[in-house]
């Protein structure tokens, strides 16, 4: 048995896999721990793995391998990965983001390595990219990206068949690039006006007084003010996607995440023109498609790391 762990800024999910196929069993999900000491997230994950083992009737000591798909960025302290995730660690941007802690990092690899003999941790979008390339919409595509529009904005990148990781495994943090001259929105990383601060699910309510689900429901219902806001969100995110395409010469981008997935039929036609209508020699032939693994890409992302 292997443990599959998915860490997001809003929730964490844990499931088990027997190594023989894609079936995930004993799945459970909880809001991400953000109070107490900065080992609270790791403690939560270990408890959830033990609970999954109990549900599956598997002795906990038999689960010695774990794949962890986690939001980032990562920092390496004493040779171990810790999370400096702006939607988890409240100390990064300070009280302006309203997170209930003053953590600069959340412990991750060190406590998990004490429990598991085999452990692989990757940025969640790198893991999702691997899952989409193995089982989803990016199969057979060597120049591609996975982009999540969710609590945050994240990206997994692949060029010439090689997944990009960078010095600390943080390649693809395109949510923190600047694509607008709007500097009125505070990102959890401390930036003012980066892509995540402008369009991420965690930022929409702060900017517009309604969560993304409510805002998109109003837009789909014909509310003119909501339509204008959503169109602007798509323009800003579309600029980010265009930047990825022309920088990396991509053939396909797979899109997922809760904000996008639950509204994909409305959002996708609004995103595509912001890529296709510019610099045709570089953008022609690049597709924007929904994630082939649908709303389970996060579950399979962790499995892809250890399959």
Buried (B, 14 or more C-beta within 10 A) or exposed (E): BBBBBBBBBBBBBBBBBEEEEBEBBBBEBBEBBBEEEBBBBBBBBBEBBBBBBEEBEBEBEEBBBBBBBBBBBBBEEEEBBBBBBBBBBBBBBEEEBEBEBEBEBBBBBBBBBEBBEEBBBBBBBBBBBBBBBBBBBBEEBBBBBBBBBBBBBBBBBBBEEEBBBBEBBBBBBBBBBBBBEBEEBBBBBBBEBBBBBBBBBBBBBBBBEBBBBBBBBBBBEEBEEBBEBBEBBBBBBBBBBBBBBBEBBBBBBBBBBBBBBBBBEBBBEBBBEBBBEBEEEBBEEBBBBBBBBEBBBBBBBBBBBBB
